[in-house]
């Protein structure tokens, strides 16, 4: 695995990206992020005659970049640099002006902007170009005087970059590159200022000597136009005594991670240092930042301004944030370029006669098997040794072949890399980390001081970072601050510097994942963990992708190659006869596990990784399994910091690993927080003077009772602060503390008891809605909550329902947020207000204060009390959520129509919430009907069929209404009551006449497996029973099979060798035998014959001659053999065997009553030569791909006896065949199960049936 190789450009014409910086701190940060410098080794590209500029040439990512240094700040300097730039580098397609700027803290419609955020310009306005009158300046804003808008390419790219996925990637890249700069040898990276240094004063509060006795000029400064003295202009706020009482309260003042903002940038030669003028310009021109160079470059080449906010463009501006913000802006510029696509040169031209990369030859037939990594290969540490999963034609032996990526055109490889990365990523990968609040200033500093560890009995953390290996376990009580500590460690320069010592000269990468019990399924699953870690590493080192996902990479690249070659043939008007390959299926959970093992076991020699995994106890699965997975992944080049509650599984797995117990170490941090909050309150300061002993004792009592639980301290201090604001006496405060329980459950009970009686019902509704949202695995925005709390959830079902306008939506959010704050006594919180969801609306999100709140509410007694508060009202949380999701779907219809992922997510969320409502006995039919009508309003170009789990029935539209069938969603997701209600109103057997393939589709193994995976198997069985009861015919011919025939054949697939959850297989086995009984009772054909071709060598002729024998079973014989095979399997639990035996006995009883006897038969043999058919079949064999639809593959395994092909039909000899008995009517060998279409698909023999030993 070598790093990206980029060739040095031949001349200056190859440079397409220009970066311009005005300050040395800006250019230093940009230079430090160059991946290569092209002027080393005395290679000089020179510059055009007369060009006075100074340049640095190099590479950032895949782009050749020129960095230009400005002689001064301002538009004039930047315009001169840009003009000369063009003469030396004529092919520049994009210019980036990178550096620092002033920000508008509250731009209209943009939320809040903080110091350290980054602004990316969508346009530039010259705010100082205008006419000066006696009382004001009027800006020239005519078309001739205004700067043009960005070109088409930049506007399109900025729109893409503002999407949730691209913006999340950009923000993550910024953090990653900042970490890279902080650990870069020789680069003096500035530290991030404390959040307390981010101060915003009211716009009308002037920066002047606040003590009137110091300066007469400042003392007379009352109006905005009054002057201040020269000394004040150059002094800091601390020297002038600027009062913090005039600070503007900020919602997210503790946030450190930079946000990326997009908007208009004001550019001019005037430094903006007036809060009033800033807000006036922001309101009139809709700008969100002020800078001085963009306008000068704008018309020379296409330009984007990327600048970090280092001040608020008011009179209090200082340079404290400049160095750090310059670093943030440079990191954002590199992240911007990482997603910017250059023009491919030369154009992709592929040969039409052969595929790109290696191709099979006549002497080497193409393989039809899928490469998977063998256990031996993983143990031996070889990424290239693989083991093939046997194809259907193989019987006993396995082959091994290299799984290296083929050589494809670079543009195709890059596209495939992007496709794989996009598939690995998922929405919300970083939500949990971003939602965690910052640590209180100066806390957790002790963790880097190993000298303290000797006294307090914990293992030195810094020494582990610098030279340790394996796992370091941070354990702690619930709410003791583990997640906050993990986020703090990931952000600190000390962590990066120490890890770099461990890495030495090797490249260092670290990535984190924060399990979230209150989040979506992927946010608390093993698959989500693996996908997040793989994405982080592979996005940074894309050359690994083709090696980690070698076969999937090859298949995607082959498909893309085919598409390009086909397009070229169409453009050239030439004939193109290559068969179209299948588009590869999505990566499975098993493939992610294999990929992760390949990554950690085969780390290149110049690369080391440290993973930060938080909240193992919040993993939604076996804690021992996930802990062992993480521990086993560590090695010489991989180590991990993990955190969890002290659950037994973690204690067992990490026994002997270096560790610490957080609650035993945070007493000084808790004291810092108490001192910073309570002691600074003016009322508390008075009490500390008036009653010093009791006041100090009160603080000591808080420390003693906290027992290391930060959340308890936070709630207690808030309560005491409320008392101080009410002028409580020291006696009152002591009583408040005494009333506060020390255990969290008792504390939550106390908080609930404080609710006003009038508000308790509404508070109960809020808590139920949040908990139900959590149980359905869906996110809950404040906007969604505002609709969920409506009194009438059926309003959305009205045909006249119209979506509210944006102003009304904002008012709804504000009102609901205020009610949550006043009703719920702190049990719920609003967070992540800068994250917008395409179908749930903008933030903030509503969630529990802590995971322990949800655990407390789930206790039977507590839950009974909560639900009892709404028992006399028609409120139902599941219906409230269902209604609100449907309303939001209509509000954000444009997103749903244009984005298939949004359509899929909308259907998934609504169905999941409808399932919960139906399980509570609520009629959800009106909501599913409304969903069907809503989805039917989309045109056919936005078909929802691609959003439903396959295999979808062919007949899904109602021919009379032209809408989606009202039966489709209820049947497809197993809403039994809805299906029964619909069918009871129709004539008997209506479903078989109108939708004959519904029964076969919902009883297919693919559909049943999906239901088993998502807990809907029982409901689907009831749905199938309802279909049969109302006339669905199991004998109706569909394609070349029937639902009954498919059911009998697919039962052999219950023995899966790739499924991680074996319990799903055994549950499916029970269901299959139950369905056999249901189908027989509904009139399934008992005379059906199951047959399969069996091949053996002819002893009397050459070894290449085979004999094909047709073997046949009656239905009872087939059931007996399948039952016997499964019962002999020692891995199947006894309770499953008992249920299978009972169902099989009932089926055999029905067949016996029908006088259907068990029999097995072997037909007349035929023979042929293997060599005669090999060449004619090779073309078909090449089309067999990595995976194949179970539904389409298994439907050919069953045909009636009279449809057998003539004896002259050619069949193909299997690669491996056991010795067979003579043709005497006995069972022969152990071949797979397959019979139909033996000429076109001779190799399609069912490996699973052979492994069951049915023959």
N, C-alpha and C positions, 0 to 999 in steps of 0.2 A: 504494500500500500504506500505508494509514493505520493507526495503532495502534488497539487495542481501544477502542471508544467505549462508555462506561457512563454512563447518565443519573444525575444527582444524585437521591437519594431525596426523595420528597415530604415525608416526616415521619419521626419516630422509629420508627414501626411497621415500616419497611422494613429495619431492621437485625436480622440474624439471628445474627451471630457476635460473641461477647464475648471479649476478651483481657484478662487480669488480670496485673499485674506488681507485685512487692513492692519491688524495688530500681530506682533510677534508671538503672543500667547496663543493666538488663533492658528497661525501657520505651524507652530511647533506641534500642536496637538494633531493637526492633519498629517504632517510629516511622519509622526510616530505611528500612524495607522497605515502607512504604505506597506504593501506586501513585498515589493521589490523596488529597487532604484536602478534606473536604466543608464545613469551616468557614472556608474562605478567602473573601475578598471580602465580609466582614462578614455572611455568611449564618449564622445561628445557629439550631440546632434546639432549644436550651433543654433543660430537664430537668424532671421532675415536682416539685411542691411538696414541700419537706422533704428532698429528695435532696441529701446533702452531698458526693457523690462528684465527682471531676474526670474529664473524659472528653476523648478525642480521637476524632473521627469521620472515617472515610475509607473507602478501598477497597483491598483486597488481592486482585488477580486479578479474579474475577467476583463477589466477596463484599463486601457493605457491612459494615464492621467497626467496633466500638466498643472503644477501648482505655481501660481503667480503671486509675487509679493508686492503690495501697494506701497508707494513712498509715503503716503499719508492717508488720513481718513477723509471721507466725503465723496460726493458725487463726481467732482472734477477729477480727483485722483483715480477713481475706479473707471471713469470713462476713458481717460488716457491709457491706462493699462489695457483695457479691453480693445481699444482701437489698434494698438501695436500688436496685441495678441493675435489678432486676425492675420496680420501679415506673416507671422512666423508659423502659425498653425491654422491653415485655411479650412480644415475639415472638422473643426469643433462643432459638435451637434448639441452639446449641453454645457451650460456654465452654471456652476454652483458658487454663490457668495456665502461663505461660511464664517461664522463668528458669533458675536454677542449683540444683544439688542435690549431695548426696554420693552416691557410688556404692559398690556392693559389688563388690570386685575379682574375686572368684571365686564368683558366685552358683551354687548347685547346678543343674547341667544347662544352664547358659547360656554356658559358655566363659569368656573373660576380658573384663573391662570396663576401659577405659583412660580417663585424663583426656582430655576433649575429645569423648568419645562422648555420644550423646543417648539419653535414656530416654523412651519414650512409654508412659504408664500403660495397663494393661489393667484396673486396679482400684486402689482405695486402701484402706489399712488404717490406723486410728488406733492407733499403737503405744503411745501414752502414756495411753490411756483404760483404766484398770484399778484394781486394789486394791494399795495399798502395804503389804507385810508387812515384818517386821524384816529379812529376808534377801533379799527379791526383790519384784518387781512382777508381778502376775498380770493379764494383759490380759483385758478383757471381750470375749469373742468369740461371745456368743450371737447369735441372729438379730436380736433387738431392739436389741442394742448395736452391731451391725456396719453399716457403710455398704453400701448395695445395689450390685449389679453394674451396669455401664453398660447403657443401654437397647439395644433390638434393633438400631437403626440404627448406633450406635457400635460394637457388638460385630461386626456384619457388616462394617463398614468397616475395623476393625482387622484382622480376618481377611484381608481383601483386601490390606491394606497390608503384611502380613507375607509375602505371596507374593513369589517371586523377582523378578518383573517390576516390581511396584509398589514393592517395597523398593529395587530398583536405581534406579528413577526418582527416588524420594525422596532417596536418597543423592546422586545426581547433582545434583538441584535444590539440596540443601544447599550443595554445593561451589559451584554457580553463583551462589547468592544471597550467599554469603560473599564471593565475588569481586566481586559488585556492590557490596556494602557497602564493601569495601576501596578501590574506585575511585570511590566516591561523593564528589562535591565538598562540602567543608565538614564531612564526617563523619570524626571522628578514630578510624579503625578500629584496634583493638589488634592487635598482631602475635601470631602463634602462638608460645607459649613453645617453647623447644628441648625435644626429646624427653628430654634429660637431666634436665629439671625434673619429669618424670613419675616420681616415686619412690614406691614402695610398700614400707613396712617391715613386718616380721613383726608380726602382731597383738599379740603379747605384749611387743614392744619399745616401752617407754614414751618419751614426749617429755619429757625432763627434762635437767638438767645432767649430762652424761655423765662429767664430771670430778668425782669424789667430794670433792675438796678445795675446790670452789667453794661448794657449798651443802650444809648438813647435812640439810635436809629431803629433798632429792633423793637424797642419799647413802643414806638409810634407806628409799627407795622400792624395795621388792623384790617385794612381792605386788601383784596387780592392784588391790586395794582401797586400797593405801597412797597417801597424797597426795603431790603435788609442789608446789613453791613457786609463788607467784603470778607471779614473774618468768618462770618457765619456761612458764607458760600463755600468756604474751604474746610469747614470743621465737620466733625462727625456728630451724629445725634447724641452720643454719650457725652461729648464735651458741651454741647449746647443745652443738655437737660431735656430733650424731647420726651414728653410724658407718655408712658405706655397706656395710660387710660384713654388716649386718643387713637389707639390701634383699632383697626376694623376686625371684628371677630371672624375667624376663618373656619369653614367647615372641616377642612382637611389640613390643618396647619402642621400635623405630625408626619405628613407624607414626604418621602424622599425620592422614590422612584420617579423619573421624569415622565410626564405625559407629552404626547405628540399632538400639537394643535395645527390646524390648517385654516388659513384665512388671509385677508388682505394685509399687506405690510405697508406702513407709511414710511417713505424714504425722503430724506432731505438733508441739507447741510447744517441744519439747526439741531442742537442737542435738546431733546424735550425734557424739561425739568420743572414741569408745572402739572400738578394733579388735576386742576380744573380744566386747563387747556387740553390735557390728555383725554379726559372724559368727554369733553365737547367734540373733539375730532373723532373719537371713537363712535360717538352717537351719530354724528353726521355722515362720516365716511365708511362706517362699519369696519374700521381697521382694528387689529388685535395686537399690533406691535409697532415699534419705531426703530428705524436704523438709518444709516447714512450712505451706503454704497450701492444698493440694488438698482436705483434709478439710473445710475451712470452706466451700468453694464447692460441694462434691459434691452436696448435696441441694437446692440452689437451682435449678440447671439442669443439663442433661446436660453432663458435664465430662470433658475429657481433659487430663492433666498432661504437658507437654512441657518437659523440663528437661535441661540439659547437665551432665555430671559435672565438677565443678571440684575435688573432693577425694575422699578415700577414707573419709570419716566416721571417721577415727581421730584420735589425739591429735596427729599430725603435720600436720594440715590447715593450709593457708595460703590466701591470696587471690591467689596468682600467676596462677592460671588463670581467675579469675572473669570478668574483662572479655572475654576471648576466648571463653569458653564461653557467656556471655550472647549473644554474637553468633551462635554456632553454633545455640543453641536458637531464636533468632528466625528464623534461616534455615530451620530444620526446621519451625517453625510455618507459615511461608509455603508451604513445600513440601507440608505436610500439607493446607493449605487448597486448594492447587492441585488436589489429587485429590478433595477433598471436594465432593460434588455438592449444590447447593441445590435447593429445590423450584421447578420451573418455574411461573412465574406471569405471565400467565394460562395456562391449560391450552391445549395445542396443539389448535386446531380448524381443520381444513382443509376447503375447499369440495369437495364431492363431485362437482360438475359439471365441474370443470376442475382441472388439476394446478397445483401451486404453482410459480411462476416462469413463464417464457415458454413458450408453447405454439405449435405450428405452426398456421397458418391454412390455409383452403382454397386461397388463392392462392399459398401458399408451402409446397409439399410438404416433409415432413420429410427431412432428410438421412440417408443410410444409410452415411456414411463416417466414418472415425475421424480426428479432428484430430491431426496431429503437427506439431511445430515445424519450420518450414522452415529450411534453412541461411541463406536470405536474411534471414529474420526474426531469427535469432540474430546475424547480422553487423550488421544495422541496429539492434540493441539494443532491439527492441520485443517485449515479452512477449505482446502481444495479436495480433501478426500470425502466422498459422498457415497451414500448408499441409496440405491434405487428402490422405491416402493414398487412391488411387482405389478405389472400391467395385467389386464384380464386374461391375456393369452398365456401367462406364465403359471407354472404349477408348483414347482418345488424349489427352484434355485433363484438366487438374486445376483444381480450384476452390479458393478461399481464403475462409475465414470466421473471425469472431472466436472465440477460445477463452476467453471470460471466464466466470466462474462465474455461474450464474443466482441469482435471489433466492429463497431458501428460508426457511422459518420458522427463527428463531434456534436453537431446540432441536434441529432436524434438522441444521443446519449444525454445531453443536457436536458432535453425535454422530458425524457423518461425519468431522469433524476427528480425533476420538479413534480412529475406525476406521482412518483412514489412518496416523496416528502408530503405532498398534499394528502395522499391517502393515509399516511401515518398520523398526521396531525388531526386534532379534534378540537371542537369548540370548548373553551373552558380549561385548557391545559394549565393555564397560569392564573386562573381566577382565584383559587384558594390563597396562593402566595400573595397576590395583590390585595386581597381582602384583609389580610392580617395587619393589625395596627402596628405602627412603629414602636420600638421600645422607648421607654421614658429616657430622656437625656442622661448620659453618664452611667446608665445601668449596664450590667453584664460585662463591664470592663475586667472584672476579676478572672474571667475565663482564660485570658491570655497570660495570666501571671501564674506560672507553674510553681512558684515558690509557695503559694497559698495551698496548693494541692497536698503538700506533705502534712500540713497541720490539720486539714479537714477531711483527709481520707478519700480523696478522689484522684483519678489518674490525670496526669498533666496533659492538657489538651494541645498546647503548642508543640510539645515534644512529639505527640502523635502526628500532628500535621506535618512536622518537619521530617520525621524519620519513621513513623509508625506504619503499621500495615493492618489489613483486616478491617474489622468494624469497630467503631467507637459508639457506645450505646449511651444516649442521654435519656434517662428515665425520670419520671416525675408524676406527682399526683395530678388528677384532673384539674385543669385551670391554673396550673402552676407556672405557665409561661413558656412551655416547650416550643410551640410553634413560633412565638415571638423571638425566642432565642435562635431558632434555626434560620429564620429570615435575617436576623441581625448578623449571624455568622456568614451568611452568603454575601452580605453587602460589604463586609469589612475588609479594608486593605490588609490588615494583619493576617487574615485568613489566606488571602491570595499570595502574600509574600512568603508565608510559611510553607504553603503547598508548593510554591515554586522551588523552594529549597529541596523538598522531597523529589520534585521532578528533575532538578538539575538543569542540564542542557536540553532535556526533552520538552516537547510541546505539552502544555498543561491545559486540560479542559475540565471544568466542573459543571455539573448540572444537578437540578433538584426536582423533587416531586413531593407535593404536599397532599397526602390523603385527606379526603373531606367527607365525613359521614353525612353531612347535611347537603352534599352536592349531588350531581348526576351520577348515573351508573359508572361511567368511565372514570369519574373523579375519585372513586373508592374501590376500584377493581385492579386486578393484576394486569389485565390487558391495558388499561389506562396508564398504569405505571410504566410498563414496557414501551408503549408507544411514545410516551412523553420523553423517556430517557433516550430512546433510539432517535427520535426526531432531533433532540438537542445535539447529539453527537454527529449525526449524519448531515445535519444542516451546516454544521461547522466544517466537516470534512466530507464533502460530497463524493470524493473519489472512493469512499468506503462503500457507497450504496451498491455499486455493481458487484461487489464481492460479498456483501452481507445478504443481499437478495438476488443472487446471481441468476437463478433460473427465471424468477419473475421479471427481472430486468431484461433478460434475453427475449422473453415472450412479448413484453410490451414493445421493445425495440423492433422486433420482427414485425409486429403489427403496424407500428408507425412507418417502418420501411415500406411495407406493402402499400399503405395509404399514399405515400409520396410517389412511389413508382407508378401507381395507378393514375394519380393526378398528372404525372409527367406524360404518361402514355396518352391520356385524354387531350392534353395540350398539344402533343405532337401528332395527334390523330393517328396513332399506331395501334396495332392490335395488342391486347394484353390478356393473356390466358391463365395467369397464375391463380390457383385457388385462394380464396380469401381465408385467412386464418381466423380462428375463434379469438374474440377479445378475452384476455385472461380474467378469471374471476378475482374477487377481492381477496386480499390476504386474510388468512384465518388466524384465530387466537394461537393455534399451535405454531404457525409460521412465525409469529412474533416472538414466541418463547425460543424457538430455534435460532432466530436472528440475534436475539439478545445473548444467547450462549456463544454464538459465533463471534460476536463483537468482543465480549469480555475475555474469551479464551484465546483469542488470536490478535491481541492488541499489538500493533507494530512497535518496533524497538524504540522509536523516537516519540512515543505518545504515552501519556499517563492521564488517568481520569479519577476524579473524586466525586462520588455521588452523595447528595444530601437528601435523605428520605425521612420525611416527617409524618408522624401519626400512624404508625403501623397498627395501633389498636383501633383505628378508624377504618381499616381495611374490611371490606364486606366479604369475608371469606375466612379460611382457616389461618389463624395467626401463626401457627407453627410452620405451615407450608410457605407463607410469604417470607417469614423470618429466615428460614433455611435457604430459600432461593437467594435472598440478598447476601447471606453469609457465604454461600458457596460461590457467588459471583466474584468475590474478592480474590486478588492474586498479587503478583509482583508489581503489576502496572495498574491495578484497580483497587481502590479502597472506598469505604463508605462511612458516613456519619448518619446514624439512625436515631430516631426518637420515638418514644411511646410511653404509655402508662406502664407500670410494672406488672403487666399481664403474665401469667405463668409461662406461656409459650415463649415469649421474648426472654424471660429470665432464664429459661432452659437453653435456648439456642445461643444466647450471647454470654452465657456463663464463661468466665475466663477472659472475656474481651475487656479492654479498658472502658471505663464507664464513670458516670457521675449520677447522683440523685439530686435533681434540681431543687426540690423544696428545702433541702438542707443547706443550700448555698446562697439563697437570695435574700436573706434577712437584711444585709446592707442595701440592696436594691429597693426593698420595700420601704426602708427608712428614708432613702432618698426621695421616693415618691411621696411619702407622707409629709416630709419636710417641705417639699416643693409645692404641695397643695395646701395642706392645713396651716403650716407655720406662716405662710405668706399672706394668708387671709387677715385683713386688718382686724377683724373681730377676735380671731385667735391670738393675734399678737397682743391685743389688750388683755386677754385672759391669761396669757403666759406671764404678763407683768403683774396683773392683779392677783392671780391665784396660781403662781408658778408651780407649786408642788403637784396640785391636782391636775393641771393642764399637761404637765410632762408625764405624769402617771397615766393619763388617758392615752397619750401617744404610745407609751410603752405597752399598755394593754392591747392596743391594736396590733403591735408587732408580735406580741406573744400569742394572741389568738389566731393570727393569720396562718401560722403553721406552713408558711411557704406558698399559700394559694393566692396568687395575684388577683384573680377575679374577685375573691371575697374582699380583699383590701380596696379594690376599685369601687365596689358597691358601698362598702362602709364609709369610705371617705366622701363619696358623693352624698350620702345621707347626712353625714355630719356637716358638710358644706351647706346643705340645704338648711340645717338647723342654725348655722352661723349667720346665714343671710336673714333668718328670722329672729336674730338677736337672742338665741338660746343662751341660757346661763351654763356654767360648767356642770351644774347638777343635771340640767336637761340633756346635755351632751353625754354624760355618763349613763343616763337612762336609755338614750338612743343606742349606745353601744351594747348595753346589757340586753336590750330587746333583740339584737341581731344575733341569730344562731351562728355557730361556728361551722356546722356542716352545711354543704351546699343545698342538699334537699330541704333541710329545715329553713335555710335562707330563702329559697324559692317559695316555700309555703308562706313564710312571713311576708314576702313581697306581694303574693296574691291576696293575702288578707288585708293589705293596705289599699286595695282597689276600692274606689267609691262604689257603693251598692248600685247606683244608677248606671254605672259604666260596666258592670261585671258581665252582662249578657253580650255586649259588643266586644269586650275583651276576649270572652270565650270564643266568639266567632273568629276573631283574628287568629287566636292560637290554634283553633281547629283547622283553619285554612292553611296556615303555614305547615302544620304537621302533615296534613293530607298531601300538600304539595311535595313535601319531603318524601312521603311514602310512594308517590307516583313517579319520583325521579325527575321532576320538572322544576324549572326555576320560577321564581315569583318576583316580578318587578312590582314596584309601587303602583304603576299604572294598572297592572293586572289585578292587584289587590283592590284598587278603587272600583273596578267592575264587579269583582267577586263579592264585595260587601253590599252591593245593591239589594234592595228589598225584593225586587221581582226578577228572578233569574230567567224567566220565560220571555222577557222583553225582546231578546235577540231572535226569537222565533217568529216575530211579527214580520210580515212582508214589507211593512213600511219603515222598518228600522233603518236609520241612517247613521253613519259614523259621525261622532262629534268633530268639531274643528280643533285645530292645534291649541288655540287659546283655552277652549273648554277642557281639553285633556290636561293642560298644565294646572288649571284650577282644581281639577279632580285630584291630581297628585298631591298638591299642597294641602288640600283639606284632609285627605286620607292620612298623609304623613303626620299631620298635627293630631288627628284622633288616635293613631297608633301610639304616639308619644305620651299622650295624656291618659289613655285607657289601660295600657299594658304594664305600667310601672317598671319599665326597663327590661322586661323579659324578651322583647323584640327590639331589633335595631335595624337601621337603614345604612347600607354600605354600598360601595362600588358604584357611585353615582356617575362615574365617567365611562361606564361600559354600557353600550346599547345593544339590544338584541333585535334581530331583524323581524321577528314575529311576536315578541313580547314587549317591545318598545324600549325607550331609554331607561337608564337607571334613575334612582337607586334601586337596589334589590332589598327585599324584606327577608330577614332571617332571624333565627334565635340568637340571643346574646352569646350563647356558648352551646356546644354539643350536649353538655350535661343538662341543659334546660329541656331538650327533647327527651332525654332519658328519664328525667323526672316526670314529665307529662305522660309518658307511656305507662307509668305505674298504674295498675288497675284502679286503685282507690282515687287517685288524682284524676285520671281520665274520666271516671264515672262522675266526679264532681264537675269537671269542665263541661261535659256533654249535658249534664243535668241542667245547667244554666240556660240551655237553648231547647230543652225538651218540649216546652209548651209552644214553641214557634215552628213555622214550617222550614226553618233553616236546615240545610244539609251542605256540609263543606264540599263534598264531591260534586254536587250539582252547581254550587257557586263557582268552583274552579272550571267545570265543563263549560258553563255559560260564558265566563270571562274569556276563556281561550278562544271560543267561537267568535266572540265580539272582536277580540284583537285580530283574529284572522281576517275579518272583514275590514278592519281599519287599515291593516298593512297588506292589503290584497295585492298591491303592485309588487311587493317583495316576494310574495308567494307565487304569483304568476310567473315571474321572471326567473325564479331560482328553484330548481328541482329539489335541492337540499331543504329549502324552506317548506316546500310542499310536503316532503316526507316527514319533516319534523312536526309540522302542524297536524297531520293525520295521526302520527304516533302519540302526540300529547293528548289529543282529543280522545282517541281510542283508549288510552291508558286511564284517563280520568272517567270515561264512561264505564270501563270495567269495574272500577271501585264503586261507582254509583250503583251499578246493577247488582253487585255483590251485597249491597246494603238494602236491596229490595226496591230500588227506585226505578221507575219506568224511564229509560233513556231513549226510547224509540223516537220521540219528537226531535231530539237533538241530533240523532244519527240521520234522520230524514232531512233535517236542515243542512247538515254537513254534506249529504249527497247532492242536494239541490245547489248548494254553494259551489261544490267542485264541478258540477255539470255545467256551470256558467262559463267555465274556462273553455277556450277554443281547443280544437284537437291538437294544435301545436304544443299545448301544455298539458298533455295527457297525464292523468294521475296514475295510470296503470304501471308506470315505471317507479312509482313511489310505494307500491304495495309489495309485500313479500311474495316471491314467486313460489310455485308456478301458478300464474293467474289464469283463470278459465277464459276460454275464447269468447264466450257470450257474456259480456259485462254490461252492455248497453240495453236499455229498454227500447225496443223498436217502436212502440206506440208513442212514447213521450219524447224520445230523443235524448233522454237523460241517463245518467248512470243508474243501473238497477238498484232499487231501494233495498234489494236483498243482498247485494254484493258485500257491503261492509259488515252487516250483522253475521252473515255466514262466514266470511273470511276471518273474522276475529272471534267467532264463537259466542255471540250474544244470543243465548238460547231463548230467552223470553221474547226477544224481538223476532227471531226466526219463527218461533211458534205462532206469534201474533200475526205475522204476515201470511204464513201458509194456511192458518186456520180460516182466513178470509178468502182463500182461493179454492177453486175446484180441486178434487183429489188428483194427484199426479200432474198438477200444473207445473210444478218445478221441473219434472222430467221432460215435459214438452217444451218449456221455454228455456231452461238452462240445464241441458242434459249432462254437461261436463262438470257441474258443481260438485257432485258427489265424489267423482274420481279425483278432482283437484284437492278437496279438503281432506280426503283420506290418503293422499300420497304421503310417502315417508318424509319428503322434504317439508311438507306443511306440518305434519305431526311433530317432526323434530323441532321446528320453530316454536310450536305451541309448548312442547316440553321445556324448551330453553327459557321461555318467558312465562311459565306457570299457567298456561292456558289449555293444557292437555285435557283435563277433566271437562272443561267447558266445551272443547271441540268435540269430544266423544258424545256429549249430550246433543250437540248440534247435528252431528251425523245421524244420531238416533232419531232426531226430529225430522230430518230430511227423508229418512227411510220410512218413518211413520206416515208422512204425508205424500208418499208416492214416488220418491226418487228410486229409479230402477238400477240395481247393481249390475244388470246384464246388458244395459244399453251400450252399443258399440261406439267407442270413441277412438278415432284413428284406427289402429290395428289391435286394440285391446279393449277391456272393460274395466270398470272400477273394481269388480270382484276379482278378475284375473290379476290385476296389478297388485291388489292387496295380498294375494297368496304368494306372489313372487317377491315382493319387497320385504317380506318378513325376514328373509335371510340377511338383509342389511342391518338388522338389529345388532349383529356382532360387529361393532365398529372398532377399528384399530387405530383411529386417529382422534377420536373424541376424548377430550380430557375428563369429562364427567361421565363415568361409567354408569352412574345411577340413572342418567337420562336414557341410556340404552336399555337397561333392565325395565324401566317404566314403560318405554315404548314396546317392549316385548309383551308385557302384560296387556297393553292396550290392543296390540295386533290380534291376540287371541280372543279378546273380548269382542273386537270388531268382526272377526270371523263368525262368531255366534250371532251377532246382530245382522250381518249380511245374510246368513242362512235363514234366519227367522223372517227376513224381508223378501225371501224368494230368490236368493242367489242360485245360479245354476249348479246343481250338485254333480252333473255329468261332465263338468269341465275336465280337460286332460292337460296335465302339465308335462311338457317333454323337453328333452335336451339332447344335443349330439355328444356322443362319446367317441374319442379317437384312440386307436391303438395301432401298433406296428403290425404289419403283415409278416408272419414268420417265414412264409414261403417265398417272399420276393425281396427286392433290395430294401435297404433300411430307409430309403426316402419315400417309400410307399406307405400309405396309411389306410386304415379302414374306419369308416364313420358309421356308428351305430346310433340309432334313435332310441332313447330310453324314455319311457312314459310312466306317469303316476296317475292314479285316480285321486280325487280330492281327499278322501279319508286316508289313503296311503301317504299322501304328501304331508298331511297334518301330523300323522303319526311319526314320520321320519324327522320332520322338523322339531317336533316336541321332544323326541328321544335325543336328538343332537344337542338341544339346548339344556336339557336336564342333566346330560353327562358333563356339562361344563362346570368345573369346580368353582369358578370365580363368580357364578351367578348366585345371589343370596337365596336362602331357603324360602323366604316368604314369596319371592318372585316365582320360584319353581312351583310352590303350592297353588298360586293363582293361575299359572299356565296350565297346570294339571287339571284344575277345576274347569277352566274354560274349554280345554281340549276335550275333556270328557263330555261336556254339554254339547259341543259340536259333533262329536262322534255319535252321541245319542240321537241327535236330529237326523244325521245321515243314515243311521241304522233304521230309524222309523221310516225313512224314504227308500229303504232297501238298496242303498248304495254301499257296495262292499269295497274294501281296500284291495287294490291289485297293482302290480308293477310289470312292465313289459319291455322287451327289447326287440326292435324291428330288424329287417334284412339289411346286412352291411353293404356298403359301396366302397370302392377304392379309387385312388387317384394318385398322381405323382406330385409331390410338393414343389418340385422345380418348375412345373408347368404353370403354376399360378402365381409364383412369387413376383414376377415382373408386372403382371397385370394388376396386382393388388397393392403395389408399393406406393402409388400415388394416393390411394385412399388412406394408407397407413400414415402418411406424412401429415394428414389433417387432424390426427388425434392429438389433443393438446394436454396441457398440464392437468386440467380438471374437466369433468363432463357432467352435464345435468343428470342427476339421478332419475328424475322423472322421465326424460327422453330415452335414457339408456335402458331402463328396466321394462318399459312398456313392450319391448320386442321379445321378452322372455317367455311369453305365453301365447299360444295359438291353439285353436281347435284342431283335432286330429286330422280332419279332412282337408286342412290347408297345408299339409306338409308338402315340401318340394319334391319333385321327381328324383329317383335314385341316381340319375346322371349328374346331379348337382355337384359342383366342385367344393371341397372344404380344405381348410388349411391345417397343416400339422402343427400341434403345439410344440413349443421349444423344449419342454420337459414333459415326459409322460411315464407314468409308472407302468410296470409290466401288468398286462391285463390277462384275465382268464380267457379261455377259449370261448367262442361264440356259442354258448350253451344255454343262454337265458339267465345266467348268474350276473351279479353286479360286476362291472369291469372297471378296474383302476380307480382313480380319484380325480376325474376331470371336472372342470367348472360347469355351472348350470347355464346353458344357452341353447337356443334352437333356431329361432326365426332368422330370416335374411342371412343365410350362411354364405351366400356368394358375395354380397356387398360388404358384410362385416364379419368375416370368418374368424377374426381374432377376439370378438366381443364375448368372451366366456366369463362367467361370473366367478371371480376369485373368492368372494365371500362364501358362496355356497360350497365351494370345494373345501375351504377352511373349516366349515361346519362338519365336514365328513359325511355329507348326505349320500355319497355314491361309493 
